[in-house]
Amino acid sequence: MHDMKKNPVLLALGKNVSELRREKALTQEQLAERSGLDPSYISGIERGVRNPSFLSLTRLASGFRITVSALCNGIEK
């Protein structure tokens, strides 16, 4: 990515995903398999360099077996 600053909302989402994944003792590969997403995409979300679509968020939440709302808990602009 260019020298652009990372968006704080995407960083917060990435932190949520990373923390939830660790709490559930999942690797990025396991979460990707459960979510139907690529492991490199999961990595990009966790690093705050990907801006996932709403459909990707629903897949990710499904992989965690939680709601999109729970996945985005505490994220505000």
All heavy atoms as a GROMACS GRO file, in nm:
protein
  595
    1MET      N    1   0.084  -0.117   0.000
    1MET     CA    2   0.000   0.000   0.000
    1MET      C    3   0.089   0.124   0.000
    1MET      O    4   0.200   0.122   0.048
    1MET     CB    5  -0.092  -0.005   0.123
    1MET     CG    6  -0.203   0.096   0.119
    1MET     SD    7  -0.330   0.057   0.243
    1MET     CE    8  -0.471   0.059   0.136
    2HIS      N    9   0.039   0.233  -0.049
    2HIS     CA   10   0.115   0.357  -0.054
    2HIS      C   11   0.143   0.407   0.087
    2HIS      O   12   0.114   0.340   0.184
    2HIS     CB   13   0.037   0.462  -0.134
    2HIS     CG   14  -0.002   0.415  -0.270
    2HIS    ND1   15   0.088   0.390  -0.369
    2HIS    CD2   16  -0.124   0.386  -0.323
    2HIS    CE1   17   0.025   0.350  -0.477
    2HIS    NE2   18  -0.103   0.344  -0.452
    3ASP      N   19   0.196   0.524   0.100
    3ASP     CA   20   0.226   0.582   0.231
    3ASP      C   21   0.103   0.642   0.297
    3ASP      O   22   0.115   0.732   0.379
    3ASP     CB   23   0.335   0.689   0.216
    3ASP     CG   24   0.471   0.628   0.187
    3ASP    OD1   25   0.491   0.511   0.221
    3ASP    OD2   26   0.557   0.697   0.130
    4MET      N   27  -0.014   0.593   0.260
    4MET     CA   28  -0.136   0.644   0.319
    4MET      C   29  -0.149   0.593   0.462
    4MET      O   30  -0.108   0.482   0.493
    4MET     CB   31  -0.257   0.599   0.238
    4MET     CG   32  -0.256   0.654   0.097
    4MET     SD   33  -0.377   0.577  -0.015
    4MET     CE   34  -0.517   0.543   0.087
    5LYS      N   35  -0.206   0.678   0.548
    5LYS     CA   36  -0.230   0.634   0.685
    5LYS      C   37  -0.345   0.535   0.685
    5LYS      O   38  -0.439   0.548   0.607
    5LYS     CB   39  -0.264   0.753   0.774
    5LYS     CG   40  -0.145   0.842   0.799
    5LYS     CD   41  -0.180   0.950   0.899
    5LYS     CE   42  -0.059   1.037   0.923
    5LYS     NZ   43  -0.085   1.145   1.014
    6LYS      N   44  -0.338   0.438   0.773
    6LYS     CA   45  -0.444   0.339   0.782
    6LYS      C   46  -0.566   0.403   0.848
    6LYS      O   47  -0.554   0.481   0.941
    6LYS     CB   48  -0.397   0.218   0.861
    6LYS     CG   49  -0.290   0.138   0.789
    6LYS     CD   50  -0.248   0.017   0.867
    6LYS     CE   51  -0.136  -0.055   0.796
    6LYS     NZ   52  -0.083  -0.165   0.876
    7ASN      N   53  -0.682   0.366   0.799
    7ASN     CA   54  -0.807   0.419   0.851
    7ASN      C   55  -0.833   0.362   0.991
    7ASN      O   56  -0.828   0.240   1.011
    7ASN     CB   57  -0.920   0.379   0.755
    7ASN     CG   58  -1.053   0.436   0.795
    7ASN    OD1   59  -1.106   0.403   0.900
    7ASN    ND2   60  -1.106   0.521   0.710
    8PRO      N   61  -0.864   0.449   1.088
    8PRO     CA   62  -0.885   0.401   1.225
    8PRO      C   63  -1.003   0.303   1.239
    8PRO      O   64  -1.000   0.215   1.324
    8PRO     CB   65  -0.910   0.528   1.307
    8PRO     CG   66  -0.923   0.639   1.210
    8PRO     CD   67  -0.870   0.594   1.078
    9VAL      N   68  -1.103   0.318   1.155
    9VAL     CA   69  -1.217   0.225   1.160
    9VAL      C   70  -1.172   0.086   1.114
    9VAL      O   71  -1.207  -0.015   1.176
    9VAL     CB   72  -1.335   0.277   1.074
    9VAL    CG1   73  -1.445   0.174   1.065
    9VAL    CG2   74  -1.388   0.408   1.132
   10LEU      N   75  -1.093   0.081   1.008
   10LEU     CA   76  -1.044  -0.048   0.959
   10LEU      C   77  -0.945  -0.110   1.057
   10LEU      O   78  -0.943  -0.232   1.074
   10LEU     CB   79  -0.979  -0.032   0.821
   10LEU     CG   80  -1.073   0.011   0.708
   10LEU    CD1   81  -0.996   0.025   0.578
   10LEU    CD2   82  -1.190  -0.084   0.695
   11LEU      N   83  -0.866  -0.027   1.123
   11LEU     CA   84  -0.774  -0.079   1.226
   11LEU      C   85  -0.852  -0.138   1.343
   11LEU      O   86  -0.816  -0.243   1.396
   11LEU     CB   87  -0.680   0.032   1.275
   11LEU     CG   88  -0.573   0.075   1.176
   11LEU    CD1   89  -0.500   0.199   1.229
   11LEU    CD2   90  -0.475  -0.038   1.149
   12ALA      N   91  -0.961  -0.071   1.383
   12ALA     CA   92  -1.044  -0.120   1.494
   12ALA      C   93  -1.112  -0.252   1.456
   12ALA      O   94  -1.118  -0.345   1.537
   12ALA     CB   95  -1.149  -0.016   1.532
   13LEU      N   96  -1.161  -0.262   1.332
   13LEU     CA   97  -1.220  -0.387   1.286
   13LEU      C   98  -1.115  -0.498   1.288
   13LEU      O   99  -1.141  -0.609   1.335
   13LEU     CB  100  -1.278  -0.371   1.145
   13LEU     CG  101  -1.331  -0.500   1.082
   13LEU    CD1  102  -1.449  -0.555   1.161
   13LEU    CD2  103  -1.368  -0.475   0.936
   14GLY      N  104  -0.997  -0.467   1.238
   14GLY     CA  105  -0.889  -0.566   1.237
   14GLY      C  106  -0.854  -0.615   1.375
   14GLY      O  107  -0.830  -0.735   1.396
   15LYS      N  108  -0.854  -0.523   1.470
   15LYS     CA  109  -0.825  -0.560   1.609
   15LYS      C  110  -0.934  -0.654   1.662
   15LYS      O  111  -0.903  -0.754   1.728
   15LYS     CB  112  -0.815  -0.434   1.695
   15LYS     CG  113  -0.777  -0.459   1.839
   15LYS     CD  114  -0.755  -0.329   1.913
   15LYS     CE  115  -0.710  -0.357   2.054
   15LYS     NZ  116  -0.795  -0.299   2.154
   16ASN      N  117  -1.060  -0.622   1.633
   16ASN     CA  118  -1.170  -0.708   1.676
   16ASN      C  119  -1.155  -0.848   1.617
   16ASN      O  120  -1.170  -0.948   1.688
   16ASN     CB  121  -1.305  -0.650   1.632
   16ASN     CG  122  -1.355  -0.541   1.723
   16ASN    OD1  123  -1.286  -0.498   1.816
   16ASN    ND2  124  -1.474  -0.492   1.696
   17VAL      N  125  -1.127  -0.855   1.487
   17VAL     CA  126  -1.114  -0.986   1.421
   17VAL      C  127  -0.999  -1.065   1.482
   17VAL      O  128  -1.014  -1.183   1.515
   17VAL     CB  129  -1.095  -0.968   1.268
   17VAL    CG1  130  -1.059  -1.100   1.203
   17VAL    CG2  131  -1.221  -0.909   1.206
   18SER      N  132  -0.886  -1.000   1.500
   18SER     CA  133  -0.769  -1.066   1.556
   18SER      C  134  -0.797  -1.118   1.697
   18SER      O  135  -0.764  -1.232   1.732
   18SER     CB  136  -0.650  -0.970   1.556
   18SER     OG  137  -0.537  -1.031   1.610
   19GLU      N  138  -0.858  -1.033   1.780
   19GLU     CA  139  -0.887  -1.073   1.918
   19GLU      C  140  -0.988  -1.187   1.923
   19GLU      O  141  -0.970  -1.282   2.000
   19GLU     CB  142  -0.936  -0.953   1.999
   19GLU     CG  143  -0.824  -0.854   2.030
   19GLU     CD  144  -0.872  -0.730   2.103
   19GLU    OE1  145  -0.995  -0.714   2.125
   19GLU    OE2  146  -0.786  -0.647   2.139
   20LEU      N  147  -1.093  -1.178   1.842
   20LEU     CA  148  -1.193  -1.285   1.840
   20LEU      C  149  -1.131  -1.416   1.792
   20LEU      O  150  -1.160  -1.523   1.847
   20LEU     CB  151  -1.309  -1.247   1.747
   20LEU     CG  152  -1.411  -1.149   1.804
   20LEU    CD1  153  -1.498  -1.092   1.691
   20LEU    CD2  154  -1.498  -1.219   1.908
   21ARG      N  155  -1.047  -1.406   1.691
   21ARG     CA  156  -0.982  -1.527   1.637
   21ARG      C  157  -0.896  -1.592   1.744
   21ARG      O  158  -0.899  -1.715   1.761
   21ARG     CB  159  -0.899  -1.489   1.514
   21ARG     CG  160  -0.839  -1.609   1.444
   21ARG     CD  161  -0.769  -1.570   1.317
   21ARG     NE  162  -0.663  -1.473   1.336
   21ARG     CZ  163  -0.543  -1.502   1.387
   21ARG    NH1  164  -0.513  -1.624   1.425
   21ARG    NH2  165  -0.452  -1.407   1.400
   22ARG      N  166  -0.822  -1.513   1.816
   22ARG     CA  167  -0.737  -1.568   1.923
   22ARG      C  168  -0.821  -1.626   2.038
   22ARG      O  169  -0.788  -1.732   2.091
   22ARG     CB  170  -0.640  -1.462   1.973
   22ARG     CG  171  -0.526  -1.438   1.875
   22ARG     CD  172  -0.432  -1.327   1.924
   22ARG     NE  173  -0.312  -1.317   1.844
   22ARG     CZ  174  -0.304  -1.260   1.724
   22ARG    NH1  175  -0.412  -1.209   1.668
   22ARG    NH2  176  -0.190  -1.254   1.659
   23GLU      N  177  -0.928  -1.555   2.075
   23GLU     CA  178  -1.017  -1.606   2.180
   23GLU      C  179  -1.074  -1.742   2.144
   23GLU      O  180  -1.094  -1.828   2.231
   23GLU     CB  181  -1.134  -1.509   2.203
   23GLU     CG  182  -1.100  -1.386   2.281
   23GLU     CD  183  -1.217  -1.288   2.287
   23GLU    OE1  184  -1.332  -1.327   2.260
   23GLU    OE2  185  -1.191  -1.170   2.318
   24LYS      N  186  -1.104  -1.761   2.017
   24LYS     CA  187  -1.162  -1.887   1.971
   24LYS      C  188  -1.056  -1.989   1.928
   24LYS      O  189  -1.089  -2.095   1.877
   24LYS     CB  190  -1.261  -1.860   1.858
   24LYS     CG  191  -1.381  -1.779   1.904
   24LYS     CD  192  -1.483  -1.760   1.795
   24LYS     CE  193  -1.603  -1.682   1.844
   24LYS     NZ  194  -1.692  -1.759   1.929
   25ALA      N  195  -0.930  -1.954   1.952
   25ALA     CA  196  -0.816  -2.042   1.922
   25ALA      C  197  -0.816  -2.090   1.777
   25ALA      O  198  -0.795  -2.208   1.749
   25ALA     CB  199  -0.812  -2.160   2.019
   26LEU      N  200  -0.840  -1.996   1.686
   26LEU     CA  201  -0.840  -2.026   1.544
   26LEU      C  202  -0.718  -1.965   1.477
   26LEU      O  203  -0.677  -1.854   1.511
   26LEU     CB  204  -0.965  -1.968   1.476
   26LEU     CG  205  -1.101  -2.022   1.517
   26LEU    CD1  206  -1.212  -1.936   1.459
   26LEU    CD2  207  -1.116  -2.166   1.471
   27THR      N  208  -0.664  -2.035   1.379
   27THR     CA  209  -0.560  -1.975   1.294
   27THR      C  210  -0.633  -1.894   1.186
   27THR      O  211  -0.754  -1.910   1.165
   27THR     CB  212  -0.474  -2.083   1.226
   27THR    OG1  213  -0.558  -2.158   1.137
   27THR    CG2  214  -0.408  -2.174   1.328
   28GLN      N  215  -0.557  -1.810   1.116
   28GLN     CA  216  -0.617  -1.737   1.004
   28GLN      C  217  -0.669  -1.835   0.900
   28GLN      O  218  -0.775  -1.812   0.840
   28GLN     CB  219  -0.516  -1.641   0.942
   28GLN     CG  220  -0.485  -1.522   1.030
   28GLN     CD  221  -0.383  -1.428   0.970
   28GLN    OE1  222  -0.311  -1.461   0.878
   28GLN    NE2  223  -0.377  -1.307   1.025
   29GLU      N  224  -0.597  -1.944   0.879
   29GLU     CA  225  -0.639  -2.044   0.782
   29GLU      C  226  -0.770  -2.111   0.823
   29GLU      O  227  -0.859  -2.134   0.740
   29GLU     CB  228  -0.530  -2.151   0.764
   29GLU     CG  229  -0.405  -2.099   0.694
   29GLU     CD  230  -0.312  -2.017   0.785
   29GLU    OE1  231  -0.329  -2.016   0.910
   29GLU    OE2  232  -0.223  -1.951   0.729
   30GLN      N  233  -0.783  -2.144   0.952
   30GLN     CA  234  -0.906  -2.206   1.001
   30GLN      C  235  -1.025  -2.110   0.988
   30GLN      O  236  -1.134  -2.150   0.946
   30GLN     CB  237  -0.890  -2.251   1.146
   30GLN     CG  238  -0.797  -2.368   1.162
   30GLN     CD  239  -0.760  -2.392   1.308
   30GLN    OE1  240  -0.745  -2.298   1.387
   30GLN    NE2  241  -0.743  -2.519   1.343
   31LEU      N  242  -1.003  -1.984   1.023
   31LEU     CA  243  -1.110  -1.885   1.011
   31LEU      C  244  -1.148  -1.866   0.865
   31LEU      O  245  -1.266  -1.856   0.831
   31LEU     CB  246  -1.068  -1.751   1.074
   31LEU     CG  247  -1.169  -1.638   1.061
   31LEU    CD1  248  -1.303  -1.675   1.125
   31LEU    CD2  249  -1.113  -1.511   1.124
   32ALA      N  250  -1.048  -1.862   0.778
   32ALA     CA  251  -1.074  -1.848   0.635
   32ALA      C  252  -1.159  -1.963   0.584
   32ALA      O  253  -1.256  -1.943   0.509
   32ALA     CB  254  -0.942  -1.839   0.559
   33GLU      N  255  -1.126  -2.084   0.624
   33GLU     CA  256  -1.201  -2.203   0.584
   33GLU      C  257  -1.346  -2.194   0.631
   33GLU      O  258  -1.439  -2.220   0.555
   33GLU     CB  259  -1.134  -2.329   0.640
   33GLU     CG  260  -1.207  -2.458   0.611
   33GLU     CD  261  -1.195  -2.502   0.466
   33GLU    OE1  262  -1.097  -2.465   0.399
   33GLU    OE2  263  -1.285  -2.575   0.420
   34ARG      N  264  -1.365  -2.155   0.755
   34ARG     CA  265  -1.499  -2.144   0.813
   34ARG      C  266  -1.579  -2.031   0.750
   34ARG      O  267  -1.702  -2.037   0.747
   34ARG     CB  268  -1.490  -2.122   0.964
   34ARG     CG  269  -1.448  -2.246   1.041
   34ARG     CD  270  -1.416  -2.220   1.186
   34ARG     NE  271  -1.528  -2.170   1.262
   34ARG     CZ  272  -1.536  -2.172   1.395
   34ARG    NH1  273  -1.437  -2.226   1.465
   34ARG    NH2  274  -1.640  -2.124   1.457
   35SER      N  275  -1.509  -1.929   0.701
   35SER     CA  276  -1.574  -1.810   0.646
   35SER      C  277  -1.590  -1.813   0.495
   35SER      O  278  -1.660  -1.729   0.439
   35SER     CB  279  -1.494  -1.684   0.683
   35SER     OG  280  -1.479  -1.672   0.821
   36GLY      N  281  -1.520  -1.902   0.430
   36GLY     CA  282  -1.521  -1.904   0.285
   36GLY      C  283  -1.442  -1.789   0.224
   36GLY      O  284  -1.472  -1.741   0.115
   37LEU      N  285  -1.342  -1.741   0.298
   37LEU     CA  286  -1.257  -1.632   0.253
   37LEU      C  287  -1.113  -1.681   0.243
   37LEU      O  288  -1.078  -1.783   0.301
   37LEU     CB  289  -1.265  -1.513   0.351
   37LEU     CG  290  -1.404  -1.451   0.368
   37LEU    CD1  291  -1.405  -1.355   0.488
   37LEU    CD2  292  -1.447  -1.378   0.242
   38ASP      N  293  -1.029  -1.606   0.174
   38ASP     CA  294  -0.889  -1.644   0.158
   38ASP      C  295  -0.810  -1.604   0.283
   38ASP      O  296  -0.834  -1.497   0.339
   38ASP     CB  297  -0.832  -1.572   0.035
   38ASP     CG  298  -0.696  -1.625  -0.003
   38ASP    OD1  299  -0.690  -1.722  -0.078
   38ASP    OD2  300  -0.597  -1.566   0.045
   39PRO      N  301  -0.716  -1.686   0.327
   39PRO     CA  302  -0.635  -1.650   0.446
   39PRO      C  303  -0.562  -1.516   0.431
   39PRO      O  304  -0.550  -1.442   0.528
   39PRO     CB  305  -0.534  -1.765   0.458
   39PRO     CG  306  -0.599  -1.880   0.390
   39PRO     CD  307  -0.683  -1.821   0.279
   40SER      N  308  -0.516  -1.485   0.310
   40SER     CA  309  -0.448  -1.356   0.292
   40SER      C  310  -0.545  -1.239   0.308
   40SER      O  311  -0.505  -1.130   0.352
   40SER     CB  312  -0.378  -1.349   0.156
   40SER     OG  313  -0.472  -1.353   0.051
   41TYR      N  314  -0.672  -1.262   0.276
   41TYR     CA  315  -0.774  -1.159   0.294
   41TYR      C  316  -0.799  -1.137   0.444
   41TYR      O  317  -0.810  -1.022   0.489
   41TYR     CB  318  -0.903  -1.200   0.223
   41TYR     CG  319  -1.007  -1.092   0.212
   41TYR    CD1  320  -0.986  -0.981   0.131
   41TYR    CD2  321  -1.126  -1.101   0.282
   41TYR    CE1  322  -1.082  -0.882   0.120
   41TYR    CE2  323  -1.222  -1.003   0.272
   41TYR     CZ  324  -1.201  -0.894   0.190
   41TYR     OH  325  -1.296  -0.796   0.181
   42ILE      N  326  -0.804  -1.246   0.520
   42ILE     CA  327  -0.819  -1.236   0.666
   42ILE      C  328  -0.702  -1.157   0.723
   42ILE      O  329  -0.721  -1.068   0.806
   42ILE     CB  330  -0.824  -1.377   0.732
   42ILE    CG1  331  -0.938  -1.462   0.675
   42ILE    CG2  332  -0.830  -1.367   0.885
   42ILE    CD1  333  -1.076  -1.423   0.718
   43SER      N  334  -0.582  -1.187   0.678
   43SER     CA  335  -0.463  -1.116   0.724
   43SER      C  336  -0.474  -0.966   0.694
   43SER      O  337  -0.443  -0.882   0.779
   43SER     CB  338  -0.338  -1.174   0.657
   43SER     OG  339  -0.225  -1.098   0.687
   44GLY      N  340  -0.520  -0.933   0.574
   44GLY     CA  341  -0.535  -0.792   0.536
   44GLY      C  342  -0.637  -0.720   0.622
   44GLY      O  343  -0.618  -0.603   0.659
   45ILE      N  344  -0.745  -0.789   0.656
   45ILE     CA  345  -0.846  -0.729   0.745
   45ILE      C  346  -0.784  -0.703   0.882
   45ILE      O  347  -0.799  -0.594   0.939
   45ILE     CB  348  -0.971  -0.819   0.757
   45ILE    CG1  349  -1.045  -0.825   0.624
   45ILE    CG2  350  -1.063  -0.769   0.869
   45ILE    CD1  351  -1.156  -0.929   0.619
   46GLU      N  352  -0.713  -0.802   0.935
   46GLU     CA  353  -0.653  -0.787   1.068
   46GLU      C  354  -0.550  -0.675   1.072
   46GLU      O  355  -0.535  -0.609   1.174
   46GLU     CB  356  -0.590  -0.919   1.113
   46GLU     CG  357  -0.693  -1.025   1.148
   46GLU     CD  358  -0.633  -1.149   1.211
   46GLU    OE1  359  -0.509  -1.154   1.235
   46GLU    OE2  360  -0.710  -1.242   1.240
   47ARG      N  361  -0.481  -0.653   0.962
   47ARG     CA  362  -0.380  -0.545   0.957
   47ARG      C  363  -0.440  -0.409   0.924
   47ARG      O  364  -0.370  -0.308   0.927
   47ARG     CB  365  -0.272  -0.581   0.853
   47ARG     CG  366  -0.184  -0.696   0.897
   47ARG     CD  367  -0.076  -0.731   0.796
   47ARG     NE  368  -0.136  -0.796   0.679
   47ARG     CZ  369  -0.130  -0.749   0.554
   47ARG    NH1  370  -0.067  -0.637   0.527
   47ARG    NH2  371  -0.187  -0.815   0.455
   48GLY      N  372  -0.569  -0.406   0.894
   48GLY     CA  373  -0.635  -0.279   0.865
   48GLY      C  374  -0.608  -0.226   0.725
   48GLY      O  375  -0.627  -0.107   0.700
   49VAL      N  376  -0.564  -0.314   0.634
   49VAL     CA  377  -0.536  -0.269   0.498
   49VAL      C  378  -0.645  -0.312   0.399
   49VAL      O  379  -0.641  -0.274   0.282
   49VAL     CB  380  -0.398  -0.319   0.447
   49VAL    CG1  381  -0.287  -0.262   0.534
   49VAL    CG2  382  -0.390  -0.471   0.443
   50ARG      N  383  -0.741  -0.389   0.444
   50ARG     CA  384  -0.854  -0.430   0.361
   50ARG      C  385  -0.981  -0.364   0.413
   50ARG      O  386  -1.001  -0.350   0.533
   50ARG     CB  387  -0.874  -0.582   0.366
   50ARG     CG  388  -0.767  -0.660   0.299
   50ARG     CD  389  -0.787  -0.655   0.152
   50ARG     NE  390  -0.699  -0.750   0.086
   50ARG     CZ  391  -0.705  -0.777  -0.043
   50ARG    NH1  392  -0.794  -0.718  -0.118
   50ARG    NH2  393  -0.622  -0.862  -0.095
   51ASN      N  394  -1.067  -0.325   0.320
   51ASN     CA  395  -1.197  -0.269   0.353
   51ASN      C  396  -1.301  -0.369   0.306
   51ASN      O  397  -1.347  -0.364   0.192
   51ASN     CB  398  -1.214  -0.134   0.283
   51ASN     CG  399  -1.342  -0.064   0.320
   51ASN    OD1  400  -1.418  -0.111   0.403
   51ASN    ND2  401  -1.367   0.048   0.256
   52PRO      N  402  -1.337  -0.464   0.394
   52PRO     CA  403  -1.425  -0.572   0.351
   52PRO      C  404  -1.566  -0.522   0.318
   52PRO      O  405  -1.617  -0.431   0.382
   52PRO     CB  406  -1.428  -0.668   0.470
   52PRO     CG  407  -1.389  -0.585   0.586
   52PRO     CD  408  -1.300  -0.476   0.535
   53SER      N  409  -1.626  -0.585   0.218
   53SER     CA  410  -1.764  -0.555   0.184
   53SER      C  411  -1.856  -0.606   0.295
   53SER      O  412  -1.814  -0.687   0.380
   53SER     CB  413  -1.802  -0.623   0.052
   53SER     OG  414  -1.809  -0.763   0.069
   54PHE      N  415  -1.980  -0.563   0.290
   54PHE     CA  416  -2.076  -0.610   0.389
   54PHE      C  417  -2.093  -0.761   0.378
   54PHE      O  418  -2.102  -0.831   0.480
   54PHE     CB  419  -2.211  -0.539   0.371
   54PHE     CG  420  -2.310  -0.575   0.478
   54PHE    CD1  421  -2.295  -0.529   0.607
   54PHE    CD2  422  -2.416  -0.658   0.449
   54PHE    CE1  423  -2.384  -0.564   0.708
   54PHE    CE2  424  -2.506  -0.694   0.548
   54PHE     CZ  425  -2.491  -0.647   0.677
   55LEU      N  426  -2.093  -0.814   0.256
   55LEU     CA  427  -2.106  -0.959   0.239
   55LEU      C  428  -1.987  -1.032   0.300
   55LEU      O  429  -2.004  -1.139   0.361
   55LEU     CB  430  -2.120  -0.995   0.091
   55LEU     CG  431  -2.253  -0.953   0.027
   55LEU    CD1  432  -2.252  -0.986  -0.122
   55LEU    CD2  433  -2.370  -1.018   0.096
   56SER      N  434  -1.867  -0.975   0.287
   56SER     CA  435  -1.750  -1.038   0.350
   56SER      C  436  -1.761  -1.032   0.502
   56SER      O  437  -1.722  -1.127   0.570
   56SER     CB  438  -1.621  -0.968   0.305
   56SER     OG  439  -1.598  -0.994   0.168
   57LEU      N  440  -1.816  -0.923   0.554
   57LEU     CA  441  -1.836  -0.914   0.700
   57LEU      C  442  -1.935  -1.020   0.747
   57LEU      O  443  -1.915  -1.080   0.853
   57LEU     CB  444  -1.885  -0.775   0.740
   57LEU     CG  445  -1.784  -0.662   0.731
   57LEU    CD1  446  -1.851  -0.529   0.766
   57LEU    CD2  447  -1.664  -0.688   0.821
   58THR      N  448  -2.040  -1.044   0.668
   58THR     CA  449  -2.136  -1.147   0.708
   58THR      C  450  -2.073  -1.286   0.705
   58THR      O  451  -2.100  -1.368   0.793
   58THR     CB  452  -2.264  -1.145   0.622
   58THR    OG1  453  -2.231  -1.173   0.486
   58THR    CG2  454  -2.336  -1.012   0.632
   59ARG      N  455  -1.986  -1.310   0.608
   59ARG     CA  456  -1.915  -1.439   0.601
   59ARG      C  457  -1.821  -1.456   0.720
   59ARG      O  458  -1.812  -1.563   0.780
   59ARG     CB  459  -1.834  -1.449   0.472
   59ARG     CG  460  -1.917  -1.470   0.349
   59ARG     CD  461  -1.827  -1.470   0.228
   59ARG     NE  462  -1.891  -1.542   0.121
   59ARG     CZ  463  -1.830  -1.582   0.013
   59ARG    NH1  464  -1.700  -1.561  -0.004
   59ARG    NH2  465  -1.894  -1.646  -0.081
   60LEU      N  466  -1.751  -1.347   0.752
   60LEU     CA  467  -1.658  -1.350   0.865
   60LEU      C  468  -1.733  -1.375   0.996
   60LEU      O  469  -1.693  -1.460   1.076
   60LEU     CB  470  -1.583  -1.216   0.869
   60LEU     CG  471  -1.452  -1.208   0.940
   60LEU    CD1  472  -1.355  -1.315   0.897
   60LEU    CD2  473  -1.391  -1.070   0.918
   61ALA      N  474  -1.842  -1.302   1.016
   61ALA     CA  475  -1.923  -1.322   1.137
   61ALA      C  476  -1.974  -1.465   1.144
   61ALA      O  477  -1.971  -1.528   1.251
   61ALA     CB  478  -2.038  -1.222   1.140
   62SER      N  479  -2.017  -1.518   1.031
   62SER     CA  480  -2.065  -1.656   1.026
   62SER      C  481  -1.953  -1.754   1.064
   62SER      O  482  -1.975  -1.851   1.136
   62SER     CB  483  -2.118  -1.687   0.887
   62SER     OG  484  -2.159  -1.820   0.878
   63GLY      N  485  -1.833  -1.725   1.018
   63GLY     CA  486  -1.718  -1.808   1.053
   63GLY      C  487  -1.690  -1.810   1.202
   63GLY      O  488  -1.645  -1.909   1.258
   64PHE      N  489  -1.717  -1.696   1.266
   64PHE     CA  490  -1.701  -1.687   1.411
   64PHE      C  491  -1.824  -1.739   1.486
   64PHE      O  492  -1.822  -1.753   1.607
   64PHE     CB  493  -1.679  -1.541   1.454
   64PHE     CG  494  -1.540  -1.490   1.435
   64PHE    CD1  495  -1.516  -1.373   1.363
   64PHE    CD2  496  -1.431  -1.554   1.492
   64PHE    CE1  497  -1.388  -1.323   1.348
   64PHE    CE2  498  -1.303  -1.504   1.478
   64PHE     CZ  499  -1.281  -1.389   1.406
   65ARG      N  500  -1.933  -1.758   1.410
   65ARG     CA  501  -2.063  -1.795   1.469
   65ARG      C  502  -2.115  -1.686   1.562
   65ARG      O  503  -2.163  -1.714   1.673
   65ARG     CB  504  -2.055  -1.932   1.538
   65ARG     CG  505  -2.027  -2.044   1.438
   65ARG     CD  506  -1.998  -2.176   1.504
   65ARG     NE  507  -1.985  -2.286   1.410
   65ARG     CZ  508  -1.878  -2.311   1.334
   65ARG    NH1  509  -1.774  -2.230   1.340
   65ARG    NH2  510  -1.874  -2.413   1.251
   66ILE      N  511  -2.101  -1.562   1.514
   66ILE     CA  512  -2.154  -1.445   1.586
   66ILE      C  513  -2.226  -1.356   1.483
   66ILE      O  514  -2.222  -1.383   1.364
   66ILE     CB  515  -2.041  -1.364   1.655
   66ILE    CG1  516  -1.940  -1.311   1.552
   66ILE    CG2  517  -1.972  -1.448   1.762
   66ILE    CD1  518  -1.836  -1.215   1.609
   67THR      N  519  -2.287  -1.249   1.531
   67THR     CA  520  -2.353  -1.154   1.442
   67THR      C  521  -2.253  -1.051   1.389
   67THR      O  522  -2.145  -1.032   1.448
   67THR     CB  523  -2.465  -1.078   1.515
   67THR    OG1  524  -2.406  -0.999   1.620
   67THR    CG2  525  -2.569  -1.173   1.574
   68VAL      N  526  -2.290  -0.986   1.280
   68VAL     CA  527  -2.206  -0.878   1.227
   68VAL      C  528  -2.197  -0.767   1.332
   68VAL      O  529  -2.091  -0.707   1.352
   68VAL     CB  530  -2.263  -0.823   1.094
   68VAL    CG1  531  -2.188  -0.698   1.049
   68VAL    CG2  532  -2.258  -0.928   0.987
   69SER      N  533  -2.306  -0.743   1.402
   69SER     CA  534  -2.307  -0.643   1.509
   69SER      C  535  -2.203  -0.674   1.615
   69SER      O  536  -2.128  -0.586   1.659
   69SER     CB  537  -2.447  -0.635   1.572
   69SER     OG  538  -2.449  -0.543   1.677
   70ALA      N  539  -2.195  -0.799   1.656
   70ALA     CA  540  -2.095  -0.840   1.756
   70ALA      C  541  -1.954  -0.825   1.701
   70ALA      O  542  -1.862  -0.784   1.773
   70ALA     CB  543  -2.120  -0.983   1.802
   71LEU      N  544  -1.937  -0.856   1.573
   71LEU     CA  545  -1.806  -0.843   1.509
   71LEU      C  546  -1.759  -0.698   1.510
   71LEU      O  547  -1.642  -0.670   1.526
   71LEU     CB  548  -1.815  -0.895   1.365
   71LEU     CG  549  -1.690  -0.891   1.282
   71LEU    CD1  550  -1.581  -0.981   1.342
   71LEU    CD2  551  -1.718  -0.932   1.139
   72CYS      N  552  -1.855  -0.605   1.495
   72CYS     CA  553  -1.823  -0.462   1.487
   72CYS      C  554  -1.839  -0.390   1.620
   72CYS      O  555  -1.834  -0.266   1.625
   72CYS     CB  556  -1.910  -0.398   1.381
   72CYS     SG  557  -1.884  -0.463   1.216
   73ASN      N  558  -1.854  -0.464   1.727
   73ASN     CA  559  -1.876  -0.406   1.859
   73ASN      C  560  -1.765  -0.308   1.896
   73ASN      O  561  -1.647  -0.339   1.884
   73ASN     CB  562  -1.885  -0.517   1.964
   73ASN     CG  563  -1.928  -0.464   2.099
   73ASN    OD1  564  -2.012  -0.376   2.106
   73ASN    ND2  565  -1.870  -0.518   2.204
   74GLY      N  566  -1.805  -0.189   1.937
   74GLY     CA  567  -1.709  -0.090   1.984
   74GLY      C  568  -1.646  -0.006   1.875
   74GLY      O  569  -1.565   0.081   1.904
   75ILE      N  570  -1.681  -0.030   1.750
   75ILE     CA  571  -1.622   0.046   1.640
   75ILE      C  572  -1.711   0.165   1.611
   75ILE      O  573  -1.828   0.150   1.578
   75ILE     CB  574  -1.607  -0.040   1.513
   75ILE    CG1  575  -1.516  -0.157   1.540
   75ILE    CG2  576  -1.555   0.044   1.396
   75ILE    CD1  577  -1.506  -0.255   1.426
   76GLU      N  578  -1.654   0.283   1.628
   76GLU     CA  579  -1.726   0.406   1.596
   76GLU      C  580  -1.632   0.498   1.522
   76GLU      O  581  -1.512   0.488   1.533
   76GLU     CB  582  -1.775   0.473   1.725
   76GLU     CG  583  -1.875   0.386   1.799
   76GLU     CD  584  -1.933   0.457   1.919
   76GLU    OE1  585  -1.933   0.580   1.922
   76GLU    OE2  586  -1.977   0.386   2.010
   77LYS      N  587  -1.689   0.586   1.446
   77LYS     CA  588  -1.607   0.678   1.368
   77LYS      C  589  -1.547   0.786   1.456
   77LYS      O  590  -1.595   0.827   1.553
   77LYS     CB  591  -1.691   0.744   1.258
   77LYS     CG  592  -1.607   0.827   1.168
   77LYS     CD  593  -1.673   0.840   1.035
   77LYS     CE  594  -1.596   0.940   0.956
   77LYS     NZ  595  -1.535   0.907   0.841
   0.00000   0.00000   0.00000
